[in-house]
Amino acid sequence: MKTDYQFVSIVVPTFNANKTIRQLITSLINQSYPKDRYEIIIVDDGSKDETVEIVMSIARENLQPTVKIIRLEHNRGPAVARNRGIIEAKGKIIAFTDADALPDTDWLEELVKVFDDENVGGVRGEILTDGYRLFPIRVAPVGGGYKTCNIAYRKEVLNHVGLFDERFRHPFGEDGDVAHRVLKEGFLIKDSPKATVVHPVKELSLKQVIGIAMLRRYDVLFFRKHPKDARTYGERFMRPILVIPPFLGLSITGIVTFLYLVIALILILFSKAIYLLISSLAAASFFIPFFILVFLIHGYKTVLYGHPPEKIPVYIKIKCAVALLVFYSTALASRIYGSLKYRVLMI
């Protein structure tokens, strides 16, 4: 298949990315795609580190492809940043990746190849990791969904659906939302398995685990916008956070777990979802017996990406068990908060 070298704009939102941005831009500059047929747009979302200075130094040294930087005065989230990049983009195709991702040399060319039909509104590539994941302390976005670390859309299609929804203030849900709006308008989103991006595994602190759990309030916004799609959506958004396969039946453990949930929800509702910390602690007080029973026995929850070592040290299992307790308790409180904010009950 002969590639139509349409002009492409690569849009990357950044925030305090001084440790990874140089490596990313280097990989984007060295794409196999013709240098005069694409541009790199870095949208800095109010960084406080040296991200802007690094990008500006690279831009001064590089003529093709063009490296542009758009600076936002305050941090407003990746949806806002990407929208600014789309507005400024010259390309008919907009490719997205993240500041901490590493696209393969042929990434852009493999994405563009699939735009061979005017009904194709978007193309998503393959996301790989550089190690194994051990939820929730080792994480990386891989597989499934429509993640913006490796996806491209026609600019006219993005404009048609109204760009990214800026109510998704943080990096959670805005990617799936725009993809589903594209699909609802009758456009196709095809796969390009050879368009690979490596997204490194991140080691999370307990504070970061709490931060990620608090983003689950956006589950409710997604559900409100796409109630039918949400029930079959295979990504992180709509998986019930407290439905665990061994306890789906009417076992004693399942009944006890259900009672814990009811009591925890009552406490959270009485807190009026104003003080998330208080809500989380209230929920945690009732989840502790459940997690002692389940996760201190099993130790940790594995995921199906990467190749974990045969033996994981006991202290790592305990760390995962504690992190899971904090994560699910906070996530539950966050969903109740989101239910009140977006006026749709979802737990």
C-alpha positions in Angstrom: 0.0 0.0 0.0 1.4 3.3 -1.0 1.5 5.8 1.8 -0.2 9.2 1.2 2.1 11.6 2.9 -0.5 14.0 4.2 0.7 16.7 6.5 0.4 15.6 10.1 0.6 17.5 13.4 1.8 15.6 16.5 0.2 17.2 19.6 1.8 16.5 23.0 0.4 18.0 26.3 3.1 18.3 28.9 3.3 19.2 32.6 6.6 19.1 34.5 8.1 16.7 32.0 11.7 17.8 32.2 12.9 14.2 32.8 11.3 12.7 29.7 10.5 15.4 27.2 14.0 15.5 25.5 13.9 11.7 24.8 10.3 12.0 23.4 11.1 14.8 21.0 14.2 13.0 19.9 12.1 10.0 19.0 9.6 12.2 17.2 12.3 14.1 15.2 13.7 10.8 14.0 10.5 9.4 12.6 10.7 7.7 9.2 7.9 10.0 7.9 9.2 12.7 5.6 10.5 15.6 7.7 8.7 18.3 5.8 5.4 16.6 6.1 4.8 16.8 9.8 5.2 19.2 12.8 5.6 18.7 16.5 3.4 20.8 18.8 4.2 20.7 22.5 1.5 22.3 24.6 3.0 23.1 28.0 0.3 23.1 30.7 1.8 25.5 33.2 4.9 23.5 34.0 7.0 24.7 37.0 10.2 22.9 35.9 12.6 23.2 32.9 10.2 21.6 30.4 9.7 24.8 28.4 13.4 25.6 28.3 14.3 22.1 27.1 11.7 22.3 24.3 12.8 25.8 23.2 16.4 24.7 23.0 15.5 21.7 20.8 13.2 23.9 18.6 16.1 26.4 18.0 18.4 23.6 16.9 15.8 21.9 14.6 14.5 23.1 11.2 12.6 20.0 10.1 10.3 18.8 11.4 9.2 22.0 13.0 9.0 21.9 16.8 6.5 24.4 18.2 5.6 25.2 21.8 2.4 26.6 23.1 2.5 27.8 26.7 -0.5 27.9 29.0 -0.2 30.2 32.0 -1.9 27.9 34.4 -2.4 24.1 34.6 -5.8 23.4 33.1 -5.5 19.7 32.2 -4.7 17.6 29.1 -8.1 18.1 27.5 -7.6 21.9 27.4 -3.9 21.5 26.3 -4.8 19.1 23.4 -7.6 21.4 22.2 -5.1 24.3 22.0 -2.8 22.1 20.0 -5.5 21.0 17.7 -6.6 24.6 17.0 -3.0 25.6 16.2 -2.3 22.5 14.1 -1.7 22.7 10.4 -2.1 19.0 9.7 -5.2 17.3 8.3 -4.3 14.4 10.7 -3.6 15.0 14.4 -1.5 12.4 16.1 -1.3 12.2 19.9 1.2 10.8 22.3 2.4 11.5 25.9 5.4 13.3 27.2 6.7 10.2 28.9 6.1 7.8 26.0 8.5 6.6 23.3 7.1 6.1 19.8 8.8 3.6 17.5 10.7 5.1 14.5 7.9 4.0 12.1 5.1 5.0 14.4 3.8 8.0 12.5 4.0 6.3 9.1 2.2 3.2 10.3 -0.7 5.4 11.7 -1.1 7.4 8.5 -1.2 4.3 6.3 -4.5 3.3 7.8 -6.2 6.6 6.8 -7.0 5.1 3.4 -10.8 5.5 3.7 -12.7 8.7 4.2 -14.9 6.8 6.8 -11.8 6.3 9.0 -12.0 9.0 11.6 -9.2 7.7 13.8 -6.4 5.1 14.1 -5.0 3.7 17.3 -1.7 2.0 17.7 -0.2 -0.6 20.0 0.9 0.4 23.5 3.8 -1.6 25.1 5.6 -1.4 28.4 9.2 -1.7 29.4 8.4 -4.1 32.4 5.7 -5.8 34.3 2.8 -4.2 36.1 1.7 -4.9 39.7 -1.4 -3.0 40.5 -1.6 -0.5 42.1 2.0 0.4 42.7 3.4 -0.4 39.3 1.2 0.9 36.5 1.3 1.8 32.8 -1.4 2.4 30.2 -1.4 -0.6 27.9 -4.0 -2.5 25.8 -7.6 -1.7 25.0 -9.5 1.6 25.0 -8.6 4.7 23.0 -5.7 6.1 24.9 -4.1 9.3 23.7 -0.6 8.1 24.2 -1.0 6.4 20.8 -3.9 7.5 18.6 -4.5 9.8 15.7 -7.7 11.5 14.3 -8.6 13.5 11.3 -8.7 17.2 12.3 -12.1 17.7 10.6 -13.5 14.8 12.6 -12.3 16.3 15.9 -13.8 19.6 15.0 -17.0 17.9 14.0 -17.5 16.2 17.4 -16.4 19.3 19.4 -12.8 18.4 20.4 -12.0 17.1 23.9 -14.5 17.7 26.7 -12.7 20.1 29.1 -14.8 19.1 32.0 -12.4 16.2 32.3 -10.0 18.4 34.2 -7.4 15.6 34.7 -6.0 12.8 32.6 -8.8 10.3 33.1 -11.7 9.7 30.7 -11.2 12.5 28.2 -9.6 10.1 25.7 -12.4 7.5 25.8 -15.1 10.2 25.6 -13.8 11.8 22.4 -13.4 8.3 20.8 -17.0 7.3 21.6 -18.3 10.6 20.2 -16.3 9.9 17.0 -17.8 6.4 16.8 -21.3 7.7 17.4 -21.0 10.0 14.5 -20.5 7.0 12.2 -16.7 7.2 11.7 -14.4 4.2 12.1 -11.5 3.9 14.5 -9.2 1.3 13.0 -6.2 -0.4 14.6 -2.6 -0.2 13.4 -0.6 -2.9 15.4 2.7 -1.9 13.9 2.4 1.7 15.2 3.9 1.0 18.5 4.6 3.2 21.5 6.4 2.2 24.6 4.9 3.6 27.8 7.3 3.0 30.7 6.0 1.4 33.9 5.7 3.9 36.8 6.4 3.2 40.4 3.7 5.1 42.4 3.9 6.4 45.9 0.9 6.1 48.2 0.2 9.8 47.6 0.0 9.1 43.9 -2.2 6.0 44.4 -4.6 8.3 46.3 -4.5 10.8 43.5 -5.3 8.3 40.8 -8.2 6.9 42.9 -9.7 10.3 43.2 -9.9 10.5 39.4 -12.6 7.9 39.5 -15.2 10.7 39.9 -14.8 11.1 36.1 -16.3 7.6 35.7 -19.6 9.2 36.5 -19.2 12.0 33.9 -18.4 9.4 31.2 -21.4 7.3 32.3 -23.7 10.3 32.1 -22.5 11.0 28.5 -22.4 7.4 27.3 -24.7 5.3 29.4 -25.3 2.6 26.7 -21.6 2.4 25.7 -20.4 2.4 29.3 -22.0 -1.0 30.0 -19.8 -2.7 27.4 -16.8 -0.4 27.5 -13.8 -2.6 28.1 -11.6 0.1 29.6 -10.8 1.2 33.2 -13.8 3.5 33.4 -16.8 1.2 33.8 -15.4 -1.9 35.5 -17.2 -2.0 38.9 -14.5 -1.1 41.4 -15.8 -3.5 44.0 -17.0 -6.5 42.0 -14.3 -9.2 42.4 -15.0 -12.5 40.6 -14.5 -14.9 43.5 -17.3 -13.2 45.4 -20.0 -12.8 42.7 -22.0 -15.7 44.1 -24.0 -15.9 47.3 -21.1 -17.0 49.4 -20.7 -16.0 53.0 -17.8 -13.7 52.0 -19.9 -12.2 49.2 -22.8 -11.4 51.6 -20.4 -9.9 54.2 -18.7 -7.8 51.5 -22.1 -6.5 50.4 -23.0 -5.5 53.9 -19.7 -3.6 54.3 -20.4 -1.7 51.1 -23.9 -0.7 52.2 -22.6 0.6 55.6 -19.7 2.4 53.9 -22.0 4.0 51.4 -24.3 5.3 54.1 -21.3 6.8 55.9 -20.1 8.5 52.7 -23.5 9.8 51.8 -23.9 11.3 55.3 -20.6 13.1 54.8 -22.2 14.8 51.8 -19.1 14.0 49.8 -17.5 17.3 50.9 -14.6 15.9 52.8 -13.2 13.1 50.6 -10.6 12.3 53.2 -13.2 11.7 55.9 -15.3 9.6 53.5 -12.2 7.5 52.5 -11.3 6.9 56.1 -14.9 5.9 56.9 -15.0 3.5 54.0 -11.6 2.1 54.9 -12.7 1.3 58.4 -15.3 -1.1 57.0 -13.1 -2.5 54.2 -10.2 -3.4 56.4 -11.7 -6.9 57.4 -12.5 -7.5 53.8 -8.9 -6.7 52.6 -7.3 -8.7 55.5 -9.4 -11.7 54.4 -8.7 -11.3 50.6 -5.6 -9.3 49.8 -3.4 -10.2 52.8 -3.9 -13.8 51.8 -3.4 -13.4 48.1 -1.0 -10.5 48.7 -1.5 -8.5 45.6 -3.5 -8.2 42.4 -1.6 -9.0 39.2 -2.4 -7.8 35.7 -1.9 -9.6 32.4 0.8 -7.4 30.9 4.5 -8.0 31.1 6.3 -10.8 32.8 6.5 -10.5 36.6 9.2 -12.4 38.5 8.3 -15.8 39.8 8.6 -14.7 43.4 7.5 -11.3 44.7 8.9 -10.4 48.1 6.5 -10.4 51.1 7.0 -6.7 51.8 5.9 -5.9 48.2 2.8 -8.0 48.7 2.0 -6.1 52.0 2.7 -2.8 50.3 0.2 -3.7 47.5 -2.4 -4.9 50.0 -2.2 -1.6 51.9 -2.3 0.4 48.6 -5.3 -1.5 47.4 -7.2 -0.7 50.6 -6.4 3.0 50.2 -7.1 2.9 46.5 -10.5 1.2 46.6 -11.7 3.2 49.6 -10.8 6.5 48.0 -12.2 5.4 44.6 -15.5 4.6 46.2 -15.7 8.0 47.9 -14.7 9.7 44.6 -17.4 7.9 42.7 -20.0 9.1 45.3 -18.6 12.6 45.0 -18.9 12.3 41.2 -22.4 11.0 41.5 -23.5 14.1 43.4 -21.5 16.5 41.2 -22.8 15.1 37.9 -26.2 14.0 39.3 -26.0 10.4 38.2 -25.8 7.7 40.8 -22.9 5.3 40.1 -20.8 3.3 42.5 
